[in-house]
Amino acid sequence: MSDIIHLLPDSVANQIAAGEVIQRPASVVKELVENAIDAGATEIQIFIKDAGRTLIQVVDNGKGMSETDARLSFERHATSKISSAQDLYSLRTMGFRGEALASIAAFAQVELRTRRAEDEIGTSILISGSKVESQEYVSCPAGANFMIKNIFFNVPARRKFLKSNQVEFGFIMSEFERMALVNTDIAFKLVHNDVELYNLPASNFRQRIVSLFGKNLNQHLLSVDVQTSLVSITGYIGHPDSARKRNAWQYFFVNGRYMRHPYFYKAVISNYEQLLPAGEMPHYFLHIQVDPSTIDVNIHPTKTEIKFENEQPIWQILSAAVRETLGKSNAVPTIDFDTEGAPEIPILHHGQQVEPPRVSYSPDYNPFASSSAKPSNHSHRVDYDWTQLYKDFQSNKDMPMTPEEESGEIKIPSKINCQTSVENMTKVSSEAIPLSIPIQETSRLIDTGIEHLQIKGRYILTSVKSGLMIIDQHRAHVRILFDRYMSHIQDKKGVSQRLLFPEMIQLSPAQGAELLSVQEDFEALGFDISDMGGGAYAVNAVPAGIDGLDVSTLIDKMLETATQRGGDVSVDVHEVISLALAESAAIPYGQILSPLEMEKLISDLFSLTAPNYTPDGKTVVSVIGDDELQKRFR
C-alpha cells in the first residue's frame, strides 16, 4: 500500500492560510500598513477603489527592500521580525507571522515596487495567484509601493461573500483609525475613489483624536496618566456628557497594538454606571504599556486579543485611574447643601471665652395697652378718606327691603329641608326636561364620552369588539412616519421646511463621504445640506414635522445607522434612513396626548397596510380578549 500523506503545494497552503489571515479588504490594508510601520516609514499613503475590490495601494517611505528580499517576502513564513521562539515573548513589531504577503498573493494580483535608500535602482515584481509573472529593475522612490488588484479574483465564493462597498469600507475605516491613533508620529493619507478623506500630519495623541473624530470631541476629553512599576496607562476618557447610545469610540492599545479586552472594558465602564443613563457608552482612548514578556499576543489569528500575566492588578490600577480622572474633572456630581437662610456658626478662636447669648427686651412694653400712643417723629401715617367705601352702601340702603330682611330672618336651606318628596321631584323634573329623549340624541350623548385612555404617557387603551386594545404610542408613530418617509423617498416629494438661520454641523471625513453617497436620499426626505468646506456643512432645510429636534445629532445618527446597516441595494439604505428619522421624530414616551391627537394617531395607524409591527419587528398593537378579561375577575 502506497503512502497517502504528502505536502501541500505552496499555492494551496497559501490559500488555506488566507482564510485565517485575510478575511476581507480591511485585513489587506492592516497587514500592508503594519509592514510599512515596521519598516520605519514616516509617511504612509493609502489609495482605495471600490472599497478594496478593485484596488488597494499602500505607499510608504520606509527602508525598502533589496531584490532578494522583495522576492523572498512572498514566500510562506518569510519574516524579518523574529528569528527564534524566544522572540515571541518580546514582540514589539506588528506583522510577524510571515504569511500575510504570501496569502495576499494567493488570491489577488499583486505588484510591488521597492527600493532601498542606498540603491540606485529598485525592483518591480508582479504576482498573480501565487504565480510570479515578472521581475525586473525599475526606477522608483525609496520605500515600498504595494498595489493589490482584483482581490479574490480566483475565489468567486469568497468574493461573493463580501458585503456591500459601504460596509466593507467601514471595516477599512475602522482599521485605519486604529493604526492612525497608535502611530501619531506618522503622517497618514487616505484616498477613496479619488476623494481624499484624511490627510493627517504627524502630531500628538490629542490632536490625532480630534483630526479623526471631529473638533467637537476636543472639549470632552479628560486626560489619564498613571505610572507604576507594573503598568503605565496614558490617554483620554470621554466626559459623561459626550456618551453615545451606540458606536462609541472605545480603543485599548497595548504596547502600540490595538486590543479588545472585555475584562478591562468592565474596569472603565464600572466607573460610569452612576453617571450615565442605561444604554449609553462613554468614549475612551487608552494606551497601556507593560513588559512584553508578560503578555501573549499569539492567541488569536487577528492578534486583537491579548493574554496578560497580571490581569487583576492591572484591572485595579485602570479602574482607579479612570475614577481619579472623573473626580478631578468634576464629572462626578458633588453633594450640594442648601445654605440659604441657615444661621452662621461663628468660629471659636484659641483662648476666646464663650459667653451665653443675651436677650434684649423693653420692660415697659405692654401688649394689652391701647394703641393711642402718639406716633414717633420719624413715622408718618397717611390719612385715607374711608367714607368713600360706604358711598354705594348708603345708596342701596334707601331701596325697599323684603319682609325677611325687615324681620332680620334669612332662611338658609338645610340638608333636611332640601329633601323633597318623590312627587315634588317628579313635578320639577317634568317641568325642566322633556319626558322622552330621542334615540339619536341618546347615542350622541354616549359618543361624546371618552373613547381612548392614555396610561403613563406610553400606552393608549381603546375598546374593540374582541376586547381591550393597547397601543404603544411611540412605536405607532414610528410606523406611521416610516411609511410616510419611504413614500417621500420613492416619490421624491419630501416636504422641506426652511430654517430661518442655517444649522452648522461638523462632520468627520468619513461621515462626509457617507453623506455624499446618500445625499439624494436625504434630499428626497426634505433635507437641504450644503458643503461649506473643511468638514463644515450647512443645513438649510429639514423635513417638515421634526421641529424641536437637534439637527446635528439627528444627521449623525442617520449617517451612523446607514454606515452600519447599509445593504447591497439602495432600497435597504432608504429603509435605514427612513427608520432612523422616524425613531427620532416620533412622539416620545411621557408626552400627554389630547383625545383628538389620540384619535388622529389611531386612525393614521390603522390606515396602513401593516400596523401591528414596527419596521424592525417590534410589537405596536396588543389585544386582550374578552375571555382573558373575564378570567381576571373570577
SULPEDA-V488081 format. One record per residue. RES is the residue in three letters. OMEGA is omega as a letter, one per 30 degrees, with the letter a starting at -180 (none if undefined). NEAR is the number of other C-alpha atoms within 12 Angstrom. D_CENTER is the distance of its C-alpha to the mean C-alpha in whole Angstrom. Layout:
res=RES omega=OMEGA near=NEAR d_center=D_CENTER
res=RES omega=OMEGA near=NEAR d_center=D_CENTER
//
This chain:
res=MET omega=a near=3 d_center=65
res=SER omega=l near=5 d_center=64
res=ASP omega=a near=6 d_center=60
res=ILE omega=a near=6 d_center=57
res=ILE omega=l near=6 d_center=55
res=HIS omega=l near=7 d_center=54
res=LEU omega=l near=10 d_center=51
res=LEU omega=l near=12 d_center=49
res=PRO omega=a near=13 d_center=49
res=ASP omega=a near=23 d_center=47
res=SER omega=l near=27 d_center=45
res=VAL omega=l near=21 d_center=44
res=ALA omega=l near=23 d_center=43
res=ASN omega=l near=32 d_center=41
res=GLN omega=l near=32 d_center=39
res=ILE omega=l near=24 d_center=39
res=ALA omega=l near=28 d_center=37
res=ALA omega=l near=37 d_center=35
res=GLY omega=l near=24 d_center=33
res=GLU omega=a near=22 d_center=32
res=VAL omega=a near=32 d_center=31
res=ILE omega=l near=33 d_center=30
res=GLN omega=a near=32 d_center=28
res=ARG omega=l near=38 d_center=26
res=PRO omega=l near=47 d_center=27
res=ALA omega=l near=38 d_center=24
res=SER omega=l near=35 d_center=26
res=VAL omega=l near=48 d_center=29
res=VAL omega=a near=47 d_center=27
res=LYS omega=a near=40 d_center=26
res=GLU omega=a near=41 d_center=30
res=LEU omega=l near=41 d_center=31
res=VAL omega=l near=49 d_center=29
res=GLU omega=l near=38 d_center=30
res=ASN omega=l near=39 d_center=34
res=ALA omega=l near=38 d_center=34
res=ILE omega=l near=39 d_center=32
res=ASP omega=l near=30 d_center=35
res=ALA omega=l near=30 d_center=37
res=GLY omega=a near=22 d_center=37
res=ALA omega=l near=30 d_center=35
res=THR omega=l near=28 d_center=34
res=GLU omega=l near=32 d_center=33
res=ILE omega=l near=43 d_center=31
res=GLN omega=a near=39 d_center=30
res=ILE omega=l near=44 d_center=28
res=PHE omega=a near=38 d_center=29
res=ILE omega=l near=38 d_center=28
res=LYS omega=l near=29 d_center=29
res=ASP omega=l near=28 d_center=28
res=ALA omega=l near=36 d_center=25
res=GLY omega=l near=41 d_center=28
res=ARG omega=a near=39 d_center=30
res=THR omega=a near=25 d_center=32
res=LEU omega=l near=32 d_center=32
res=ILE omega=a near=43 d_center=31
res=GLN omega=l near=40 d_center=32
res=VAL omega=a near=42 d_center=32
res=VAL omega=l near=42 d_center=34
res=ASP omega=l near=41 d_center=35
res=ASN omega=a near=34 d_center=38
res=GLY omega=a near=30 d_center=38
res=LYS omega=l near=27 d_center=42
res=GLY omega=a near=37 d_center=42
res=MET omega=l near=35 d_center=45
res=SER omega=a near=28 d_center=48
res=GLU omega=a near=24 d_center=50
res=THR omega=a near=21 d_center=50
res=ASP omega=a near=24 d_center=47
res=ALA omega=l near=36 d_center=45
res=ARG omega=a near=31 d_center=47
res=LEU omega=a near=21 d_center=47
res=SER omega=a near=32 d_center=43
res=PHE omega=l near=34 d_center=43
res=GLU omega=a near=29 d_center=45
res=ARG omega=l near=30 d_center=43
res=HIS omega=l near=24 d_center=42
res=ALA omega=a near=24 d_center=43
res=THR omega=l near=26 d_center=42
res=SER omega=a near=22 d_center=42
res=LYS omega=l near=24 d_center=40
res=ILE omega=l near=21 d_center=42
res=SER omega=a near=17 d_center=45
res=SER omega=a near=13 d_center=46
res=ALA omega=l near=13 d_center=44
res=GLN omega=l near=12 d_center=44
res=ASP omega=l near=20 d_center=42
res=LEU omega=a near=24 d_center=39
res=TYR omega=l near=22 d_center=39
res=SER omega=a near=24 d_center=38
res=LEU omega=l near=31 d_center=36
res=ARG omega=l near=26 d_center=34
res=THR omega=a near=30 d_center=34
res=MET omega=a near=37 d_center=31
res=GLY omega=a near=36 d_center=33
res=PHE omega=a near=34 d_center=36
res=ARG omega=a near=35 d_center=37
res=GLY omega=a near=28 d_center=39
res=GLU omega=a near=34 d_center=38
res=ALA omega=a near=41 d_center=35
res=LEU omega=l near=48 d_center=37
res=ALA omega=l near=43 d_center=40
res=SER omega=l near=43 d_center=37
res=ILE omega=a near=52 d_center=36
res=ALA omega=a near=46 d_center=39
res=ALA omega=a near=41 d_center=40
res=PHE omega=a near=42 d_center=38
res=ALA omega=l near=42 d_center=37
res=GLN omega=a near=35 d_center=40
res=VAL omega=l near=41 d_center=39
res=GLU omega=a near=38 d_center=41
res=LEU omega=l near=44 d_center=41
res=ARG omega=a near=39 d_center=43
res=THR omega=l near=43 d_center=43
res=ARG omega=l near=34 d_center=46
res=ARG omega=a near=28 d_center=46
res=ALA omega=a near=19 d_center=47
res=GLU omega=l near=14 d_center=51
res=ASP omega=l near=21 d_center=51
res=GLU omega=a near=16 d_center=53
res=ILE omega=a near=23 d_center=51
res=GLY omega=a near=31 d_center=49
res=THR omega=l near=34 d_center=48
res=SER omega=a near=33 d_center=47
res=ILE omega=l near=37 d_center=46
res=LEU omega=a near=29 d_center=45
res=ILE omega=l near=34 d_center=44
res=SER omega=l near=30 d_center=43
res=GLY omega=l near=32 d_center=43
res=SER omega=l near=33 d_center=44
res=LYS omega=l near=26 d_center=47
res=VAL omega=a near=26 d_center=48
res=GLU omega=a near=17 d_center=49
res=SER omega=l near=20 d_center=50
res=GLN omega=a near=22 d_center=50
res=GLU omega=l near=21 d_center=52
res=TYR omega=l near=21 d_center=52
res=VAL omega=l near=20 d_center=50
res=SER omega=a near=17 d_center=49
res=CYS omega=l near=24 d_center=46
res=PRO omega=l near=26 d_center=44
res=ALA omega=a near=29 d_center=43
res=GLY omega=a near=39 d_center=40
res=ALA omega=l near=41 d_center=39
res=ASN omega=l near=39 d_center=38
res=PHE omega=l near=42 d_center=37
res=MET omega=a near=39 d_center=36
res=ILE omega=a near=41 d_center=35
res=LYS omega=l near=35 d_center=36
res=ASN omega=a near=31 d_center=35
res=ILE omega=a near=42 d_center=33
res=PHE omega=a near=36 d_center=35
res=PHE omega=a near=24 d_center=38
res=ASN omega=l near=22 d_center=40
res=VAL omega=a near=20 d_center=38
res=PRO omega=a near=14 d_center=37
res=ALA omega=l near=12 d_center=35
res=ARG omega=l near=22 d_center=33
res=ARG omega=l near=24 d_center=32
res=LYS omega=l near=16 d_center=31
res=PHE omega=a near=17 d_center=29
res=LEU omega=l near=27 d_center=26
res=LYS omega=l near=28 d_center=23
res=SER omega=l near=29 d_center=23
res=ASN omega=a near=35 d_center=23
res=GLN omega=a near=39 d_center=19
res=VAL omega=a near=29 d_center=18
res=GLU omega=l near=34 d_center=21
res=PHE omega=l near=39 d_center=20
res=GLY omega=l near=33 d_center=17
res=PHE omega=l near=29 d_center=18
res=ILE omega=l near=37 d_center=21
res=MET omega=l near=39 d_center=18
res=SER omega=l near=29 d_center=16
res=GLU omega=l near=33 d_center=20
res=PHE omega=l near=40 d_center=21
res=GLU omega=l near=37 d_center=18
res=ARG omega=a near=37 d_center=19
res=MET omega=l near=40 d_center=23
res=ALA omega=a near=47 d_center=22
res=LEU omega=a near=43 d_center=21
res=VAL omega=a near=38 d_center=23
res=ASN omega=a near=37 d_center=26
res=THR omega=l near=29 d_center=26
res=ASP omega=l near=24 d_center=30
res=ILE omega=l near=33 d_center=30
res=ALA omega=a near=32 d_center=29
res=PHE omega=l near=40 d_center=27
res=LYS omega=a near=32 d_center=27
res=LEU omega=l near=39 d_center=25
res=VAL omega=l near=33 d_center=26
res=HIS omega=a near=32 d_center=25
res=ASN omega=l near=23 d_center=28
res=ASP omega=l near=16 d_center=30
res=VAL omega=a near=21 d_center=27
res=GLU omega=a near=22 d_center=26
res=LEU omega=a near=32 d_center=22
res=TYR omega=l near=34 d_center=23
res=ASN omega=a near=27 d_center=26
res=LEU omega=l near=36 d_center=25
res=PRO omega=l near=25 d_center=28
res=ALA omega=a near=24 d_center=29
res=SER omega=l near=23 d_center=27
res=ASN omega=a near=20 d_center=26
res=PHE omega=a near=28 d_center=23
res=ARG omega=l near=32 d_center=21
res=GLN omega=l near=25 d_center=22
res=ARG omega=l near=34 d_center=21
res=ILE omega=a near=39 d_center=17
res=VAL omega=l near=29 d_center=17
res=SER omega=a near=34 d_center=19
res=LEU omega=a near=38 d_center=17
res=PHE omega=l near=35 d_center=13
res=GLY omega=a near=28 d_center=15
res=LYS omega=a near=23 d_center=17
res=ASN omega=a near=23 d_center=14
res=LEU omega=a near=32 d_center=13
res=ASN omega=a near=24 d_center=17
res=GLN omega=a near=21 d_center=17
res=HIS omega=a near=27 d_center=15
res=LEU omega=l near=34 d_center=16
res=LEU omega=a near=34 d_center=19
res=SER omega=l near=30 d_center=22
res=VAL omega=a near=33 d_center=23
res=ASP omega=l near=26 d_center=27
res=VAL omega=l near=27 d_center=29
res=GLN omega=l near=19 d_center=32
res=THR omega=l near=18 d_center=34
res=SER omega=a near=13 d_center=37
res=LEU omega=a near=24 d_center=35
res=VAL omega=l near=31 d_center=31
res=SER omega=a near=24 d_center=30
res=ILE omega=l near=33 d_center=26
res=THR omega=l near=33 d_center=25
res=GLY omega=a near=37 d_center=21
res=TYR omega=l near=40 d_center=18
res=ILE omega=a near=47 d_center=16
res=GLY omega=l near=40 d_center=13
res=HIS omega=l near=33 d_center=14
res=PRO omega=l near=35 d_center=12
res=ASP omega=a near=26 d_center=12
res=SER omega=a near=27 d_center=9
res=ALA omega=a near=29 d_center=7
res=ARG omega=l near=25 d_center=3
res=LYS omega=l near=21 d_center=4
res=ARG omega=l near=19 d_center=4
res=ASN omega=l near=21 d_center=6
res=ALA omega=l near=23 d_center=6
res=TRP omega=a near=29 d_center=10
res=GLN omega=a near=35 d_center=12
res=TYR omega=l near=38 d_center=16
res=PHE omega=l near=37 d_center=19
res=PHE omega=a near=33 d_center=22
res=VAL omega=a near=40 d_center=26
res=ASN omega=l near=31 d_center=29
res=GLY omega=a near=32 d_center=27
res=ARG omega=l near=38 d_center=26
res=TYR omega=a near=35 d_center=22
res=MET omega=l near=34 d_center=22
res=ARG omega=a near=24 d_center=20
res=HIS omega=a near=24 d_center=21
res=PRO omega=a near=20 d_center=20
res=TYR omega=l near=24 d_center=22
res=PHE omega=l near=36 d_center=21
res=TYR omega=l near=27 d_center=18
res=LYS omega=l near=20 d_center=19
res=ALA omega=l near=26 d_center=21
res=VAL omega=a near=38 d_center=18
res=ILE omega=a near=33 d_center=16
res=SER omega=l near=23 d_center=19
res=ASN omega=l near=31 d_center=19
res=TYR omega=a near=34 d_center=16
res=GLU omega=a near=20 d_center=17
res=GLN omega=a near=16 d_center=18
res=LEU omega=a near=27 d_center=16
res=LEU omega=l near=24 d_center=13
res=PRO omega=a near=15 d_center=12
res=ALA omega=l near=15 d_center=12
res=GLY omega=l near=16 d_center=10
res=GLU omega=a near=21 d_center=7
res=MET omega=a near=31 d_center=8
res=PRO omega=l near=40 d_center=9
res=HIS omega=l near=36 d_center=10
res=TYR omega=l near=39 d_center=14
res=PHE omega=a near=39 d_center=17
res=LEU omega=l near=43 d_center=20
res=HIS omega=l near=34 d_center=23
res=ILE omega=l near=39 d_center=26
res=GLN omega=l near=31 d_center=29
res=VAL omega=l near=32 d_center=32
res=ASP omega=a near=22 d_center=35
res=PRO omega=a near=27 d_center=35
res=SER omega=a near=20 d_center=38
res=THR omega=l near=23 d_center=36
res=ILE omega=l near=28 d_center=33
res=ASP omega=a near=29 d_center=33
res=VAL omega=a near=35 d_center=31
res=ASN omega=a near=23 d_center=33
res=ILE omega=a near=14 d_center=32
res=HIS omega=a near=16 d_center=29
res=PRO omega=a near=22 d_center=30
res=THR omega=l near=31 d_center=27
res=LYS omega=l near=28 d_center=27
res=THR omega=l near=26 d_center=24
res=GLU omega=a near=24 d_center=25
res=ILE omega=l near=32 d_center=28
res=LYS omega=a near=27 d_center=30
res=PHE omega=l near=30 d_center=31
res=GLU omega=a near=20 d_center=34
res=ASN omega=a near=20 d_center=33
res=GLU omega=a near=22 d_center=30
res=GLN omega=l near=17 d_center=30
res=PRO omega=l near=19 d_center=32
res=ILE omega=l near=30 d_center=29
res=TRP omega=l near=28 d_center=26
res=GLN omega=l near=23 d_center=28
res=ILE omega=l near=29 d_center=28
res=LEU omega=l near=40 d_center=24
res=SER omega=l near=28 d_center=23
res=ALA omega=l near=24 d_center=26
res=ALA omega=l near=33 d_center=25
res=VAL omega=l near=42 d_center=21
res=ARG omega=l near=32 d_center=23
res=GLU omega=l near=23 d_center=25
res=THR omega=l near=31 d_center=23
res=LEU omega=l near=33 d_center=21
res=GLY omega=l near=22 d_center=24
res=LYS omega=a near=17 d_center=25
res=SER omega=a near=22 d_center=23
res=ASN omega=l near=17 d_center=23
res=ALA omega=l near=26 d_center=19
res=VAL omega=a near=22 d_center=21
res=PRO omega=l near=15 d_center=23
res=THR omega=l near=12 d_center=26
res=ILE omega=l near=7 d_center=29
res=ASP omega=l near=7 d_center=30
res=PHE omega=l near=8 d_center=34
res=ASP omega=a near=8 d_center=35
res=THR omega=a near=9 d_center=39
res=GLU omega=a near=8 d_center=40
res=GLY omega=a near=7 d_center=43
res=ALA omega=l near=8 d_center=44
res=PRO omega=l near=8 d_center=47
res=GLU omega=a near=8 d_center=47
res=ILE omega=a near=7 d_center=49
res=PRO omega=a near=8 d_center=51
res=ILE omega=l near=9 d_center=51
res=LEU omega=l near=10 d_center=54
res=HIS omega=a near=8 d_center=56
res=HIS omega=l near=7 d_center=58
res=GLY omega=a near=6 d_center=62
res=GLN omega=l near=9 d_center=61
res=GLN omega=a near=9 d_center=63
res=VAL omega=l near=11 d_center=61
res=GLU omega=l near=7 d_center=63
res=PRO omega=l near=6 d_center=62
res=PRO omega=l near=6 d_center=61
res=ARG omega=l near=6 d_center=64
res=VAL omega=l near=6 d_center=64
res=SER omega=l near=6 d_center=66
res=TYR omega=l near=8 d_center=68
res=SER omega=a near=8 d_center=71
res=PRO omega=a near=7 d_center=74
res=ASP omega=a near=8 d_center=75
res=TYR omega=l near=10 d_center=72
res=ASN omega=a near=11 d_center=73
res=PRO omega=a near=9 d_center=70
res=PHE omega=l near=8 d_center=73
res=ALA omega=l near=9 d_center=75
res=SER omega=a near=9 d_center=75
res=SER omega=a near=10 d_center=73
res=SER omega=a near=8 d_center=76
res=ALA omega=a near=8 d_center=76
res=LYS omega=l near=11 d_center=76
res=PRO omega=l near=10 d_center=73
res=SER omega=a near=9 d_center=72
res=ASN omega=a near=7 d_center=73
res=HIS omega=l near=7 d_center=69
res=SER omega=a near=8 d_center=68
res=HIS omega=a near=9 d_center=69
res=ARG omega=a near=10 d_center=68
res=VAL omega=l near=7 d_center=68
res=ASP omega=l near=7 d_center=70
res=TYR omega=l near=8 d_center=69
res=ASP omega=a near=9 d_center=71
res=TRP omega=a near=9 d_center=71
res=THR omega=a near=11 d_center=73
res=GLN omega=l near=11 d_center=71
res=LEU omega=a near=11 d_center=69
res=TYR omega=a near=12 d_center=72
res=LYS omega=l near=12 d_center=73
res=ASP omega=l near=12 d_center=72
res=PHE omega=a near=12 d_center=73
res=GLN omega=l near=12 d_center=76
res=SER omega=l near=12 d_center=76
res=ASN omega=a near=11 d_center=75
res=LYS omega=a near=12 d_center=78
res=ASP omega=a near=9 d_center=80
res=MET omega=l near=11 d_center=79
res=PRO omega=a near=11 d_center=81
res=MET omega=l near=12 d_center=80
res=THR omega=l near=11 d_center=79
res=PRO omega=l near=11 d_center=81
res=GLU omega=l near=12 d_center=79
res=GLU omega=l near=13 d_center=78
res=GLU omega=l near=10 d_center=82
res=SER omega=a near=10 d_center=82
res=GLY omega=l near=10 d_center=79
res=GLU omega=l near=10 d_center=77
res=ILE omega=a near=11 d_center=74
res=LYS omega=l near=11 d_center=73
res=ILE omega=a near=10 d_center=70
res=PRO omega=l near=10 d_center=69
res=SER omega=l near=9 d_center=68
res=LYS omega=a near=8 d_center=66
res=ILE omega=a near=9 d_center=70
res=ASN omega=a near=10 d_center=71
res=CYS omega=a near=11 d_center=68
res=GLN omega=l near=12 d_center=69
res=THR omega=l near=15 d_center=70
res=SER omega=l near=12 d_center=72
res=VAL omega=a near=11 d_center=71
res=GLU omega=l near=11 d_center=73
res=ASN omega=l near=13 d_center=72
res=MET omega=l near=14 d_center=69
res=THR omega=a near=15 d_center=70
res=LYS omega=a near=15 d_center=72
res=VAL omega=a near=15 d_center=69
res=SER omega=l near=14 d_center=66
res=SER omega=l near=14 d_center=69
res=GLU omega=a near=11 d_center=69
res=ALA omega=a near=10 d_center=66
res=ILE omega=l near=11 d_center=64
res=PRO omega=a near=12 d_center=65
res=LEU omega=a near=12 d_center=66
res=SER omega=l near=11 d_center=65
res=ILE omega=l near=12 d_center=61
res=PRO omega=a near=11 d_center=60
res=ILE omega=l near=10 d_center=58
res=GLN omega=l near=11 d_center=56
res=GLU omega=l near=12 d_center=55
res=THR omega=l near=13 d_center=54
res=SER omega=l near=12 d_center=52
res=ARG omega=l near=12 d_center=50
res=LEU omega=l near=13 d_center=50
res=ILE omega=a near=12 d_center=48
res=ASP omega=a near=12 d_center=46
res=THR omega=l near=12 d_center=45
res=GLY omega=a near=12 d_center=44
res=ILE omega=a near=17 d_center=40
res=GLU omega=a near=21 d_center=39
res=HIS omega=a near=28 d_center=35
res=LEU omega=l near=28 d_center=34
res=GLN omega=a near=27 d_center=30
res=ILE omega=l near=20 d_center=29
res=LYS omega=l near=15 d_center=27
res=GLY omega=a near=21 d_center=25
res=ARG omega=a near=25 d_center=23
res=TYR omega=l near=32 d_center=26
res=ILE omega=a near=37 d_center=29
res=LEU omega=l near=29 d_center=32
res=THR omega=a near=27 d_center=35
res=SER omega=l near=20 d_center=39
res=VAL omega=a near=16 d_center=39
res=LYS omega=a near=11 d_center=43
res=SER omega=a near=15 d_center=41
res=GLY omega=a near=18 d_center=40
res=LEU omega=a near=24 d_center=37
res=MET omega=l near=27 d_center=34
res=ILE omega=a near=28 d_center=30
res=ILE omega=l near=38 d_center=27
res=ASP omega=a near=38 d_center=24
res=GLN omega=l near=41 d_center=23
res=HIS omega=l near=36 d_center=20
res=ARG omega=l near=38 d_center=20
res=ALA omega=l near=43 d_center=23
res=HIS omega=l near=42 d_center=22
res=VAL omega=l near=39 d_center=19
res=ARG omega=a near=45 d_center=22
res=ILE omega=a near=39 d_center=24
res=LEU omega=l near=38 d_center=21
res=PHE omega=l near=36 d_center=21
res=ASP omega=l near=31 d_center=24
res=ARG omega=a near=32 d_center=25
res=TYR omega=l near=39 d_center=22
res=MET omega=l near=34 d_center=24
res=SER omega=l near=22 d_center=27
res=HIS omega=a near=29 d_center=26
res=ILE omega=a near=32 d_center=25
res=GLN omega=a near=22 d_center=28
res=ASP omega=a near=16 d_center=30
res=LYS omega=a near=21 d_center=29
res=LYS omega=l near=22 d_center=29
res=GLY omega=a near=28 d_center=26
res=VAL omega=a near=25 d_center=27
res=SER omega=l near=25 d_center=26
res=GLN omega=a near=22 d_center=26
res=ARG omega=l near=22 d_center=27
res=LEU omega=l near=23 d_center=25
res=LEU omega=l near=10 d_center=28
res=PHE omega=a near=12 d_center=26
res=PRO omega=l near=22 d_center=24
res=GLU omega=l near=26 d_center=20
res=MET omega=l near=24 d_center=19
res=ILE omega=l near=30 d_center=16
res=GLN omega=a near=32 d_center=16
res=LEU omega=l near=36 d_center=14
res=SER omega=l near=32 d_center=15
res=PRO omega=l near=34 d_center=18
res=ALA omega=l near=37 d_center=16
res=GLN omega=l near=36 d_center=14
res=GLY omega=l near=34 d_center=17
res=ALA omega=l near=31 d_center=19
res=GLU omega=l near=35 d_center=17
res=LEU omega=l near=35 d_center=17
res=LEU omega=a near=23 d_center=21
res=SER omega=a near=23 d_center=21
res=VAL omega=a near=34 d_center=20
res=GLN omega=l near=28 d_center=21
res=GLU omega=l near=25 d_center=24
res=ASP omega=l near=38 d_center=22
res=PHE omega=l near=43 d_center=20
res=GLU omega=l near=33 d_center=23
res=ALA omega=l near=30 d_center=25
res=LEU omega=a near=42 d_center=22
res=GLY omega=l near=33 d_center=23
res=PHE omega=l near=39 d_center=21
res=ASP omega=a near=31 d_center=23
res=ILE omega=l near=36 d_center=21
res=SER omega=a near=24 d_center=24
res=ASP omega=l near=22 d_center=23
res=MET omega=a near=18 d_center=25
res=GLY omega=l near=15 d_center=25
res=GLY omega=a near=20 d_center=23
res=GLY omega=l near=27 d_center=20
res=ALA omega=a near=24 d_center=20
res=TYR omega=l near=27 d_center=20
res=ALA omega=l near=27 d_center=21
res=VAL omega=a near=32 d_center=20
res=ASN omega=a near=25 d_center=24
res=ALA omega=l near=30 d_center=23
res=VAL omega=l near=36 d_center=21
res=PRO omega=l near=37 d_center=22
res=ALA omega=l near=25 d_center=24
res=GLY omega=l near=24 d_center=23
res=ILE omega=l near=28 d_center=19
res=ASP omega=l near=19 d_center=21
res=GLY omega=a near=17 d_center=19
res=LEU omega=l near=22 d_center=15
res=ASP omega=a near=19 d_center=13
res=VAL omega=a near=31 d_center=14
res=SER omega=l near=25 d_center=12
res=THR omega=a near=25 d_center=9
res=LEU omega=a near=30 d_center=10
res=ILE omega=l near=39 d_center=11
res=ASP omega=l near=31 d_center=8
res=LYS omega=a near=31 d_center=7
res=MET omega=l near=35 d_center=10
res=LEU omega=l near=39 d_center=11
res=GLU omega=l near=34 d_center=8
res=THR omega=l near=34 d_center=10
res=ALA omega=l near=38 d_center=13
res=THR omega=a near=37 d_center=13
res=GLN omega=a near=29 d_center=12
res=ARG omega=l near=28 d_center=15
res=GLY omega=a near=30 d_center=17
res=GLY omega=a near=23 d_center=21
res=ASP omega=a near=20 d_center=24
res=VAL omega=a near=15 d_center=25
res=SER omega=a near=22 d_center=24
res=VAL omega=l near=20 d_center=24
res=ASP omega=l near=24 d_center=21
res=VAL omega=l near=35 d_center=19
res=HIS omega=l near=38 d_center=20
res=GLU omega=a near=36 d_center=19
res=VAL omega=a near=34 d_center=16
res=ILE omega=l near=46 d_center=15
res=SER omega=l near=45 d_center=17
res=LEU omega=l near=37 d_center=15
res=ALA omega=l near=36 d_center=12
res=LEU omega=l near=44 d_center=14
res=ALA omega=l near=37 d_center=16
res=GLU omega=l near=33 d_center=13
res=SER omega=a near=32 d_center=12
res=ALA omega=a near=34 d_center=16
res=ALA omega=l near=29 d_center=18
res=ILE omega=a near=32 d_center=19
res=PRO omega=l near=22 d_center=17
res=TYR omega=a near=24 d_center=19
res=GLY omega=a near=16 d_center=22
res=GLN omega=a near=19 d_center=23
res=ILE omega=a near=21 d_center=27
res=LEU omega=l near=26 d_center=28
res=SER omega=l near=17 d_center=32
res=PRO omega=l near=20 d_center=34
res=LEU omega=l near=15 d_center=34
res=GLU omega=l near=20 d_center=30
res=MET omega=l near=33 d_center=31
res=GLU omega=l near=23 d_center=33
res=LYS omega=l near=19 d_center=32
res=LEU omega=a near=32 d_center=29
res=ILE omega=l near=36 d_center=31
res=SER omega=l near=16 d_center=33
res=ASP omega=a near=23 d_center=30
res=LEU omega=a near=32 d_center=29
res=PHE omega=l near=21 d_center=32
res=SER omega=l near=17 d_center=33
res=LEU omega=l near=21 d_center=30
res=THR omega=a near=13 d_center=32
res=ALA omega=a near=21 d_center=29
res=PRO omega=a near=31 d_center=28
res=ASN omega=a near=29 d_center=28
res=TYR omega=l near=26 d_center=24
res=THR omega=l near=31 d_center=21
res=PRO omega=l near=29 d_center=20
res=ASP omega=l near=19 d_center=18
res=GLY omega=l near=15 d_center=21
res=LYS omega=a near=19 d_center=21
res=THR omega=l near=22 d_center=24
res=VAL omega=a near=31 d_center=24
res=VAL omega=l near=30 d_center=28
res=SER omega=a near=25 d_center=30
res=VAL omega=l near=24 d_center=34
res=ILE omega=a near=22 d_center=36
res=GLY omega=l near=18 d_center=39
res=ASP omega=a near=17 d_center=43
res=ASP omega=l near=14 d_center=44
res=GLU omega=l near=14 d_center=41
res=LEU omega=l near=15 d_center=41
res=GLN omega=l near=12 d_center=45
res=LYS omega=a near=10 d_center=44
res=ARG omega=a near=10 d_center=42
res=PHE omega=l near=8 d_center=46
res=ARG omega=none near=7 d_center=48
//
